[in-house]
Amino acid sequence: MTQVGEGQEAEETAPPVMTFGAPTAGELLAERYELVEHINNDSAGRLVWRGVDVVLRRPVAVVLRYPGGDSATEMLQAAVAASRVIHPNLVGVYDAIDEADRAYVVREWVDGQSLRELVSADGPLDPGRATAIGSAIASALAAVHATGMVHGNVHPGTVMISDDGRVVLADARTDGEDSQENDLRAVGGVLYFALTGHWPHGEAPLRGATAGHGRAALPDAVRDASGAIAAPRQVRAGVPAYLDDLTMDLLDSEIAPPSSDVLAAELNRLDVPADDHFLEPAGPLLFTADTGEEPSPLAAAGGRKVALGIAGLLAVALVGLLVGISVLGDDKGAKPEQAANPATGAPSSGESAPAAAPVRKLTIQDVRIIDPQGDRREVRNAEKVIDGNDDEGWETDTYTRAKFGNFKPGMGVWIDLGAPHTVKSVQAVLSATGASAQLLAGTKDFPSTSKGDKDLLASYQQTVIGQPFEEHDGTKMIFNGFDPEKQYRYLLFWITELPKKDSGGGYKLGVQEITVTGS
């Protein structure tokens, strides 16, 4: 885990860090915060340490700068301002202390990794996960902007993804030259990076977003001869047209961005739970730069436009919900143009596009328990997870350890949809909180034997759907990271960690019901 103050390693051009008054492991700051481990130095000359609050006995991150004085004023002011905004997608700031010789900020320690580290290690994210991350960051910025403040430091290094899946924005760095607009442009940069693995601002990043803060560590976007960046859909397949358009609109200096609350509402609408699929035919909200006029109609796919204001958001969503169209006529009575094909992203030929297939609950044709290292006692009663009754289901034996034990990697519920389908989401209802699980997909069936289960698990682990749940604090898990351009028949709900029983000791879990939605 790398907890980074600015979210980036220091650049080669960063000035050498002074050693006078340097902190040491075991040192106690303010008679409360014990320094445990030096994690990183950032390009702004700040040191990031893992520490412990010895009073509350909780881990903390200590972002320290020395010497203090005027050089640390901006850092302390930003920390004090950030501490006034409490939001689940903002890293909590606990303390800000100036000791003259040095100054430091004490903030929440996040067990996880930055978006930069995640994408660098695993490659670009699927569109669903990228949308969820963008939604979380926009929501955090909406809370910051509502107070009149600016974050000023939004980029893949300050977007943190915790081990339990929480997305948080860290290390505000406002210096008086930043603006809310720059924050919003930076959300476009974060979306672009999540979808492509490239940073769209290159050597001339947005002022206040990433300038001078480790940009050399991020691969530059693919560009044409004029220097214009390639759209995400030109870099990789599978990016929906609406997400491609929204990302490029946020990066386009000629198009005024929406306010942070409008952007958060739109990304949240796109990142809907499985049972809210009634919004899907409405398509995305697009924004327009015509701030002094009524929102213009949706243009053909080649003409990206983004609509401003809450009224524009509600109007497009409501019209899409009630009328079920993806193209709106303009105010002048012109014949409406055809929107891009929602499946392929390509413009239509002018003929009426076929309606998208409605999302519905899919019928599960077969289900069984996968137990690669078991004695086959626990493979019975699999049918109870699809009987429509949440009060009873299949359950594991009681184990002495949360991670099963005896070299057993886990257990799972295998699902056969009978034929390939476009899948929207999978929902699993569990008997208790605290379980860890993931959803896998495969292309073939295997014999219902210990060897067959081992072969099935090895094959299906090549395709992970969405984001795994780690010690989930609820009894319902929803996986919605499916590729809309692919079809799926075989799925595996794979349990990796059991919750502790309420009484009697040991670890056990029941899977009460599994439902699949799609078309």
BALO-145578 format. One line per field, with one value per residue (C-alpha): residue number from 1; x, y, z; residue in three letters. Coordinates in Angstrom, 2 decimals. Layout:
BEGIN
pos: c(NUM|...) $
c1: c(X|...) $
c2: c(Y|...) $
c3: c(Z|...) $
code: c(ALA|...) $
//
This chain:
BEGIN
pos: c(1|2|3|4|5|6|7|8|9|10|11|12|13|14|15|16|17|18|19|20|21|22|23|24|25|26|27|28|29|30|31|32|33|34|35|36|37|38|39|40|41|42|43|44|45|46|47|48|49|50|51|52|53|54|55|56|57|58|59|60|61|62|63|64|65|66|67|68|69|70|71|72|73|74|75|76|77|78|79|80|81|82|83|84|85|86|87|88|89|90|91|92|93|94|95|96|97|98|99|100|101|102|103|104|105|106|107|108|109|110|111|112|113|114|115|116|117|118|119|120|121|122|123|124|125|126|127|128|129|130|131|132|133|134|135|136|137|138|139|140|141|142|143|144|145|146|147|148|149|150|151|152|153|154|155|156|157|158|159|160|161|162|163|164|165|166|167|168|169|170|171|172|173|174|175|176|177|178|179|180|181|182|183|184|185|186|187|188|189|190|191|192|193|194|195|196|197|198|199|200|201|202|203|204|205|206|207|208|209|210|211|212|213|214|215|216|217|218|219|220|221|222|223|224|225|226|227|228|229|230|231|232|233|234|235|236|237|238|239|240|241|242|243|244|245|246|247|248|249|250|251|252|253|254|255|256|257|258|259|260|261|262|263|264|265|266|267|268|269|270|271|272|273|274|275|276|277|278|279|280|281|282|283|284|285|286|287|288|289|290|291|292|293|294|295|296|297|298|299|300|301|302|303|304|305|306|307|308|309|310|311|312|313|314|315|316|317|318|319|320|321|322|323|324|325|326|327|328|329|330|331|332|333|334|335|336|337|338|339|340|341|342|343|344|345|346|347|348|349|350|351|352|353|354|355|356|357|358|359|360|361|362|363|364|365|366|367|368|369|370|371|372|373|374|375|376|377|378|379|380|381|382|383|384|385|386|387|388|389|390|391|392|393|394|395|396|397|398|399|400|401|402|403|404|405|406|407|408|409|410|411|412|413|414|415|416|417|418|419|420|421|422|423|424|425|426|427|428|429|430|431|432|433|434|435|436|437|438|439|440|441|442|443|444|445|446|447|448|449|450|451|452|453|454|455|456|457|458|459|460|461|462|463|464|465|466|467|468|469|470|471|472|473|474|475|476|477|478|479|480|481|482|483|484|485|486|487|488|489|490|491|492|493|494|495|496|497|498|499|500|501|502|503|504|505|506|507|508|509|510|511|512|513|514|515|516|517|518|519) $
c1: c(0.00|1.39|-0.12|1.06|0.59|0.16|-0.53|2.65|6.27|8.70|9.84|13.44|13.34|12.05|14.43|16.37|14.62|16.33|17.43|17.43|14.71|13.83|11.32|12.35|10.49|9.14|9.00|5.87|4.37|2.17|2.41|-0.11|0.91|3.63|5.54|5.80|7.01|8.10|5.94|6.88|8.07|5.97|7.01|5.99|8.64|6.24|6.89|4.16|4.39|2.22|1.52|-0.64|-2.86|-1.81|-4.83|-7.55|-5.46|-6.14|-3.81|-3.24|-1.31|1.01|1.84|4.83|6.74|9.93|11.03|7.65|6.82|5.62|6.44|3.83|1.11|-0.79|-0.71|-2.09|-4.75|-5.94|-6.07|-8.07|-10.52|-10.83|-11.51|-14.76|-16.21|-17.35|-18.20|-17.81|-15.76|-13.32|-10.35|-10.96|-8.57|-7.95|-5.34|-3.09|-0.12|2.58|5.72|7.66|10.56|8.11|4.40|2.24|-1.27|-2.77|-5.42|-7.26|-5.15|-6.61|-5.77|-5.78|-4.14|-4.39|-6.14|-2.73|-1.35|-4.46|-4.47|-0.69|-0.83|-4.04|-4.64|-7.65|-10.87|-14.15|-16.60|-18.87|-16.10|-14.71|-18.17|-18.51|-15.15|-16.05|-19.39|-17.69|-15.18|-17.85|-19.95|-16.98|-16.33|-19.99|-19.65|-16.45|-17.83|-21.04|-18.90|-17.36|-14.00|-11.87|-9.99|-7.27|-5.54|-7.73|-5.75|-5.16|-2.70|-5.13|-8.04|-7.75|-9.55|-9.63|-9.42|-13.14|-13.99|-14.53|-13.40|-11.99|-10.35|-7.30|-4.97|-6.65|-4.01|-5.72|-3.27|-5.57|-5.14|-7.34|-10.99|-14.03|-13.92|-10.41|-11.68|-14.39|-11.95|-9.81|-12.74|-12.66|-8.94|-9.58|-12.27|-9.96|-7.14|-9.40|-10.74|-7.46|-4.50|-3.30|-3.31|-4.87|-3.07|0.47|3.16|0.59|-1.81|-4.66|-3.46|-4.32|-5.05|-1.74|0.81|4.16|2.96|4.43|2.84|5.93|4.83|1.63|1.65|0.55|-2.59|-2.43|-2.44|-2.81|-0.45|-2.09|-1.69|-5.39|-6.00|-7.72|-11.12|-11.28|-13.25|-10.39|-7.91|-9.80|-12.94|-15.98|-16.28|-19.94|-20.56|-22.23|-19.27|-16.84|-18.78|-19.06|-15.34|-14.31|-16.76|-15.23|-11.79|-12.91|-12.03|-14.58|-17.45|-18.36|-18.56|-21.68|-21.64|-20.29|-23.71|-25.13|-22.13|-22.43|-26.15|-25.51|-22.68|-24.73|-27.62|-25.33|-23.98|-27.44|-28.12|-29.52|-33.16|-33.18|-32.86|-35.99|-33.75|-31.58|-33.59|-33.27|-29.61|-27.08|-27.41|-25.31|-24.39|-24.16|-21.98|-24.90|-25.15|-27.36|-29.92|-32.23|-30.41|-29.98|-31.19|-29.05|-26.85|-25.67|-22.77|-20.21|-21.32|-20.66|-22.70|-23.19|-26.40|-26.05|-28.22|-30.50|-33.42|-31.58|-30.81|-34.38|-35.87|-33.76|-34.19|-37.96|-38.45|-36.36|-38.38|-41.84|-41.35|-38.49|-36.61|-32.94|-33.24|-34.89|-36.06|-34.63|-36.58|-36.79|-38.81|-36.00|-36.21|-34.43|-31.22|-30.59|-28.46|-25.62|-26.44|-26.34|-24.82|-22.06|-21.69|-21.86|-24.17|-27.32|-27.93|-30.98|-33.43|-35.17|-32.87|-34.29|-35.37|-32.96|-33.99|-35.60|-33.71|-35.49|-34.88|-33.24|-34.18|-31.42|-31.57|-29.17|-27.26|-24.80|-22.21|-18.52|-16.26|-12.74|-11.21|-14.24|-15.61|-18.76|-21.03|-21.78|-22.85|-26.51|-29.45|-28.05|-31.55|-32.59|-30.62|-33.02|-36.36|-37.50|-37.46|-34.95|-35.73|-33.98|-31.01|-27.83|-25.24|-21.69|-20.53|-19.07|-15.34|-12.73|-11.28|-12.80|-10.76|-12.09|-8.79|-7.06|-5.79|-9.34|-9.52|-13.24|-16.65|-19.13|-22.47|-22.28|-25.01|-26.08|-28.38|-29.12|-27.92|-25.72|-27.30|-26.37|-26.14|-26.74|-26.19|-26.07|-27.45|-26.69|-28.65|-26.65|-27.49|-25.00|-22.71|-18.91|-18.47|-15.96|-16.86|-16.38|-18.18|-16.44|-17.50|-16.58|-17.31|-17.80|-19.17|-17.10|-17.99|-19.46|-16.46|-13.59|-11.33|-14.04|-14.57|-10.82|-10.67|-13.77|-12.34|-9.00|-10.79|-13.30|-10.72|-9.52|-12.68|-13.58|-16.82|-16.88|-15.24|-14.88|-16.51|-14.21|-15.77|-18.97|-21.02|-24.35|-26.25|-26.76|-24.01|-24.65|-22.17|-22.70|-19.35|-20.41|-19.17|-22.30|-20.82|-20.37|-22.78|-22.54|-23.97|-21.92|-21.28|-19.72|-20.50|-17.25|-16.96|-13.45|-14.07|-16.80|-18.33|-18.15|-21.24|-23.28|-23.12|-21.42|-18.10|-16.73|-17.44|-20.38|-22.42|-25.73|-26.56|-30.28|-31.05|-29.27|-30.93|-29.57|-30.87|-30.17|-31.66) $
c2: c(0.00|3.38|6.32|9.34|12.96|14.27|10.80|10.76|9.91|12.78|13.79|13.77|17.56|17.74|19.58|17.49|17.08|18.75|16.51|19.11|18.18|15.02|12.76|9.33|6.08|5.84|9.61|10.91|14.05|16.35|13.74|11.68|10.56|7.93|7.65|4.03|3.89|6.37|5.63|8.17|11.64|13.63|16.13|19.06|18.13|16.59|13.36|10.79|8.52|5.74|6.42|5.52|7.75|6.39|7.99|6.54|3.52|3.92|4.07|7.49|9.03|11.87|14.30|16.30|19.25|20.80|23.37|24.79|28.46|30.09|27.03|24.99|27.64|26.48|22.85|23.70|26.05|23.42|20.81|23.07|23.83|20.15|19.15|21.13|18.96|15.51|13.16|9.38|9.96|12.39|11.31|12.48|15.14|14.81|17.41|20.15|21.29|23.94|23.48|26.28|24.00|21.66|21.31|18.24|17.15|14.02|12.33|9.07|6.08|4.27|0.60|0.18|1.80|4.85|4.77|5.35|2.22|0.17|0.99|0.71|-2.78|-4.17|-2.05|0.11|-0.45|-1.69|1.14|0.30|0.57|3.72|5.28|4.32|5.93|9.08|9.22|9.01|11.76|14.07|13.54|14.45|17.58|18.57|18.56|20.62|23.10|23.56|25.30|27.62|25.84|24.13|20.83|21.72|18.35|15.82|13.24|9.46|9.70|11.35|9.08|6.22|2.87|1.11|-2.64|-2.73|-0.89|2.60|5.41|8.51|11.74|12.80|15.76|19.01|21.50|24.79|27.64|30.50|29.91|26.85|26.89|24.68|24.42|22.95|20.39|19.37|19.19|16.94|14.52|14.14|13.39|10.77|9.11|9.15|7.57|4.92|3.95|4.06|3.99|7.30|10.81|13.34|16.45|15.42|18.02|20.84|19.70|21.75|24.42|23.42|19.81|18.08|20.67|19.93|16.91|13.76|13.91|12.21|9.03|8.84|7.74|10.54|10.16|9.01|12.12|12.98|15.18|18.35|17.21|16.46|13.48|10.34|9.60|6.62|4.59|5.09|3.72|0.62|-1.28|-1.57|2.05|3.12|6.13|8.15|7.70|8.52|11.71|12.81|12.29|14.22|17.04|17.51|17.76|20.20|23.77|25.03|23.40|24.84|22.01|21.45|22.27|19.54|18.65|18.18|16.08|14.00|13.44|12.33|9.95|8.59|8.02|6.09|4.09|2.77|-0.40|-3.40|-2.87|0.70|-0.48|1.47|4.47|2.64|3.38|7.11|6.98|9.42|13.09|15.20|18.78|21.88|24.95|27.27|28.58|31.53|29.52|26.61|23.24|22.23|18.85|15.77|15.87|12.98|11.01|13.15|16.37|16.06|18.38|18.60|20.23|22.47|22.70|20.58|21.41|19.90|16.77|16.22|17.08|14.57|11.82|12.38|12.46|9.31|7.60|8.53|8.58|6.09|8.02|8.87|11.85|15.17|17.68|21.18|24.29|25.49|22.53|21.02|17.33|15.49|13.71|10.10|9.40|6.92|3.26|2.46|-0.96|-0.04|3.71|4.21|6.84|5.44|5.67|7.88|5.01|4.36|2.44|-0.74|-0.34|-1.66|-4.97|-4.38|-5.41|-8.20|-10.96|-13.84|-17.46|-19.55|-22.97|-24.83|-24.22|-26.24|-25.85|-25.69|-27.24|-27.91|-29.27|-30.57|-34.02|-33.26|-33.12|-29.45|-29.60|-30.38|-27.94|-25.67|-25.28|-23.27|-20.24|-19.79|-20.79|-17.20|-17.53|-15.34|-17.09|-20.31|-21.17|-23.18|-22.86|-23.93|-26.11|-24.39|-23.73|-22.86|-20.07|-17.34|-18.44|-22.00|-23.78|-26.98|-25.26|-24.79|-21.69|-21.15|-22.33|-21.04|-21.22|-21.99|-20.58|-21.69|-19.25|-21.88|-19.68|-16.60|-13.35|-9.71|-9.49|-6.29|-7.44|-10.34|-9.98|-12.36|-12.25|-13.65|-14.85|-12.61|-9.61|-9.78|-12.16|-11.70|-12.82|-12.13|-12.93|-14.90|-15.91|-18.78|-20.20|-23.92|-26.41|-28.99|-32.31|-32.04|-33.67|-32.36|-32.33|-30.78|-28.05|-27.35|-27.06|-24.86|-22.46|-22.21|-21.41|-18.93|-16.98|-15.51|-13.36|-11.32|-9.33|-5.96|-5.39|-8.07|-7.50|-7.67|-8.28|-6.72|-4.84|-5.82|-8.98|-8.07|-8.05|-6.58|-7.12|-4.92|-4.73|-6.69|-5.79|-4.61|-5.84|-9.41|-12.20|-14.59|-18.00|-19.44|-17.46|-18.33|-16.57|-17.36|-17.04|-16.38|-15.52|-16.51|-14.30|-15.20|-16.88|-14.92|-17.77|-21.09|-20.08|-20.76|-19.27|-19.99|-18.43|-19.05|-17.95|-17.27|-16.19|-15.26|-13.29|-12.27|-9.38|-8.76|-9.12) $
c3: c(0.00|-0.97|0.84|-1.12|-0.15|-3.69|-4.97|-7.09|-6.67|-6.84|-10.29|-11.33|-11.26|-7.68|-5.36|-2.86|0.47|3.43|6.29|9.09|11.58|9.69|11.46|12.69|13.24|16.77|17.24|18.97|17.44|19.52|22.29|20.33|16.85|16.71|13.42|12.33|8.70|6.04|3.00|0.34|-0.60|-3.03|-5.65|-3.46|-0.89|1.62|3.48|4.03|7.06|8.38|12.01|14.99|17.08|20.49|22.17|19.95|18.86|15.15|12.14|10.60|7.73|8.66|5.83|7.01|5.63|6.93|7.42|8.37|8.40|5.19|3.09|4.98|5.19|2.12|3.25|6.68|5.32|2.85|5.64|7.95|5.15|4.21|7.81|7.69|4.92|6.02|3.17|2.67|-0.50|1.12|3.23|6.78|8.12|11.86|12.76|11.37|13.46|12.87|15.01|13.26|12.29|10.64|10.03|9.50|8.71|10.27|8.16|7.73|6.75|3.73|3.31|-0.46|-3.45|-5.63|-9.00|-10.58|-8.92|-9.71|-13.43|-13.72|-12.23|-13.75|-16.84|-17.76|-15.82|-17.22|-17.99|-15.08|-12.52|-14.11|-13.93|-10.26|-9.45|-11.39|-9.57|-6.17|-7.01|-8.45|-5.33|-3.13|-5.18|-4.95|-1.15|-1.34|-3.86|-1.86|0.78|-1.82|-1.61|-4.25|-4.01|-6.51|-6.60|-8.42|-10.37|-10.37|-7.49|-5.08|-5.97|-3.47|-3.66|-0.31|0.08|0.87|-2.36|-0.95|-3.28|-1.57|-2.69|-0.69|-0.19|-1.18|-2.32|-3.10|-3.65|-4.62|-8.37|-8.57|-9.57|-9.38|-13.17|-12.99|-10.48|-12.95|-15.88|-13.71|-13.27|-17.05|-16.79|-14.12|-16.25|-19.27|-17.27|-15.76|-19.22|-21.18|-18.79|-20.28|-18.85|-21.25|-20.01|-20.93|-20.51|-20.35|-17.64|-16.30|-13.96|-10.44|-11.32|-11.87|-12.90|-11.38|-9.44|-10.87|-14.32|-15.79|-14.01|-16.12|-19.78|-22.09|-24.19|-27.80|-29.99|-33.66|-35.69|-34.34|-30.75|-30.16|-27.90|-29.11|-27.55|-25.16|-27.72|-30.18|-27.65|-26.52|-27.41|-25.19|-23.98|-24.28|-26.51|-23.76|-21.39|-24.18|-24.98|-21.36|-20.77|-23.85|-23.10|-19.66|-21.28|-23.99|-23.03|-25.56|-23.65|-20.26|-17.71|-15.62|-11.93|-9.68|-8.30|-11.82|-12.85|-9.68|-10.32|-13.89|-13.04|-10.17|-12.60|-14.92|-11.98|-11.05|-9.02|-10.80|-9.83|-11.24|-14.84|-15.84|-16.49|-18.99|-22.19|-21.45|-22.32|-20.95|-20.21|-22.57|-21.71|-23.87|-23.62|-24.49|-20.95|-21.87|-23.83|-23.34|-23.48|-27.11|-28.40|-28.47|-31.53|-33.67|-32.26|-34.08|-32.37|-28.63|-26.47|-22.74|-21.12|-18.05|-15.00|-12.91|-15.21|-18.18|-16.18|-15.07|-18.48|-20.40|-17.81|-17.59|-21.36|-21.71|-18.99|-20.28|-24.01|-24.39|-27.04|-27.24|-29.59|-28.79|-31.43|-31.19|-30.22|-33.82|-35.06|-37.11|-37.89|-35.06|-35.89|-35.05|-31.98|-31.88|-31.72|-27.96|-28.55|-30.97|-30.50|-34.30|-35.83|-37.37|-41.10|-40.67|-40.37|-37.09|-34.77|-33.25|-29.63|-27.03|-25.49|-22.08|-18.98|-17.10|-14.61|-16.46|-15.88|-14.34|-15.99|-13.71|-10.50|-8.44|-5.69|-6.60|-3.95|-5.32|-2.10|-0.22|0.50|-1.57|1.53|1.00|-2.64|-1.84|-1.77|-4.48|-5.93|-2.86|-4.08|-7.03|-5.47|-4.92|-1.14|0.72|4.02|3.11|0.94|0.65|3.43|4.10|6.96|10.01|9.61|12.21|10.07|7.96|4.92|5.13|5.92|4.86|1.72|0.54|-1.72|-1.20|-2.33|-4.84|-6.61|-10.34|-12.56|-16.05|-17.89|-20.53|-23.41|-23.85|-22.64|-22.30|-18.52|-16.55|-12.96|-10.52|-7.01|-4.14|-0.88|2.04|5.54|7.35|6.96|6.83|3.87|1.04|-2.47|-6.15|-9.39|-12.14|-15.63|-17.93|-21.35|-20.64|-18.14|-16.26|-14.57|-11.05|-9.36|-7.24|-10.29|-12.45|-9.84|-9.73|-13.51|-13.55|-10.94|-12.76|-16.02|-14.60|-12.58|-15.87|-16.04|-12.96|-13.18|-11.43|-8.09|-5.38|-2.01|1.03|4.45|3.12|5.71|4.15|3.27|-0.38|-3.01|-6.48|-9.30|-12.37|-14.13|-17.20|-20.67|-22.56|-25.83|-24.60|-23.75|-20.81|-20.05|-17.18|-13.96|-10.62|-7.34|-5.53|-1.72|-0.42|3.24|5.69|8.39|12.05|13.49|16.00|18.50|18.96|17.42|13.98|10.55|8.26|5.45|3.73|0.19|0.34|-3.23|-6.46|-9.25|-12.65|-14.76|-18.42|-21.88) $
code: c(MET|THR|GLN|VAL|GLY|GLU|GLY|GLN|GLU|ALA|GLU|GLU|THR|ALA|PRO|PRO|VAL|MET|THR|PHE|GLY|ALA|PRO|THR|ALA|GLY|GLU|LEU|LEU|ALA|GLU|ARG|TYR|GLU|LEU|VAL|GLU|HIS|ILE|ASN|ASN|ASP|SER|ALA|GLY|ARG|LEU|VAL|TRP|ARG|GLY|VAL|ASP|VAL|VAL|LEU|ARG|ARG|PRO|VAL|ALA|VAL|VAL|LEU|ARG|TYR|PRO|GLY|GLY|ASP|SER|ALA|THR|GLU|MET|LEU|GLN|ALA|ALA|VAL|ALA|ALA|SER|ARG|VAL|ILE|HIS|PRO|ASN|LEU|VAL|GLY|VAL|TYR|ASP|ALA|ILE|ASP|GLU|ALA|ASP|ARG|ALA|TYR|VAL|VAL|ARG|GLU|TRP|VAL|ASP|GLY|GLN|SER|LEU|ARG|GLU|LEU|VAL|SER|ALA|ASP|GLY|PRO|LEU|ASP|PRO|GLY|ARG|ALA|THR|ALA|ILE|GLY|SER|ALA|ILE|ALA|SER|ALA|LEU|ALA|ALA|VAL|HIS|ALA|THR|GLY|MET|VAL|HIS|GLY|ASN|VAL|HIS|PRO|GLY|THR|VAL|MET|ILE|SER|ASP|ASP|GLY|ARG|VAL|VAL|LEU|ALA|ASP|ALA|ARG|THR|ASP|GLY|GLU|ASP|SER|GLN|GLU|ASN|ASP|LEU|ARG|ALA|VAL|GLY|GLY|VAL|LEU|TYR|PHE|ALA|LEU|THR|GLY|HIS|TRP|PRO|HIS|GLY|GLU|ALA|PRO|LEU|ARG|GLY|ALA|THR|ALA|GLY|HIS|GLY|ARG|ALA|ALA|LEU|PRO|ASP|ALA|VAL|ARG|ASP|ALA|SER|GLY|ALA|ILE|ALA|ALA|PRO|ARG|GLN|VAL|ARG|ALA|GLY|VAL|PRO|ALA|TYR|LEU|ASP|ASP|LEU|THR|MET|ASP|LEU|LEU|ASP|SER|GLU|ILE|ALA|PRO|PRO|SER|SER|ASP|VAL|LEU|ALA|ALA|GLU|LEU|ASN|ARG|LEU|ASP|VAL|PRO|ALA|ASP|ASP|HIS|PHE|LEU|GLU|PRO|ALA|GLY|PRO|LEU|LEU|PHE|THR|ALA|ASP|THR|GLY|GLU|GLU|PRO|SER|PRO|LEU|ALA|ALA|ALA|GLY|GLY|ARG|LYS|VAL|ALA|LEU|GLY|ILE|ALA|GLY|LEU|LEU|ALA|VAL|ALA|LEU|VAL|GLY|LEU|LEU|VAL|GLY|ILE|SER|VAL|LEU|GLY|ASP|ASP|LYS|GLY|ALA|LYS|PRO|GLU|GLN|ALA|ALA|ASN|PRO|ALA|THR|GLY|ALA|PRO|SER|SER|GLY|GLU|SER|ALA|PRO|ALA|ALA|ALA|PRO|VAL|ARG|LYS|LEU|THR|ILE|GLN|ASP|VAL|ARG|ILE|ILE|ASP|PRO|GLN|GLY|ASP|ARG|ARG|GLU|VAL|ARG|ASN|ALA|GLU|LYS|VAL|ILE|ASP|GLY|ASN|ASP|ASP|GLU|GLY|TRP|GLU|THR|ASP|THR|TYR|THR|ARG|ALA|LYS|PHE|GLY|ASN|PHE|LYS|PRO|GLY|MET|GLY|VAL|TRP|ILE|ASP|LEU|GLY|ALA|PRO|HIS|THR|VAL|LYS|SER|VAL|GLN|ALA|VAL|LEU|SER|ALA|THR|GLY|ALA|SER|ALA|GLN|LEU|LEU|ALA|GLY|THR|LYS|ASP|PHE|PRO|SER|THR|SER|LYS|GLY|ASP|LYS|ASP|LEU|LEU|ALA|SER|TYR|GLN|GLN|THR|VAL|ILE|GLY|GLN|PRO|PHE|GLU|GLU|HIS|ASP|GLY|THR|LYS|MET|ILE|PHE|ASN|GLY|PHE|ASP|PRO|GLU|LYS|GLN|TYR|ARG|TYR|LEU|LEU|PHE|TRP|ILE|THR|GLU|LEU|PRO|LYS|LYS|ASP|SER|GLY|GLY|GLY|TYR|LYS|LEU|GLY|VAL|GLN|GLU|ILE|THR|VAL|THR|GLY|SER) $
//
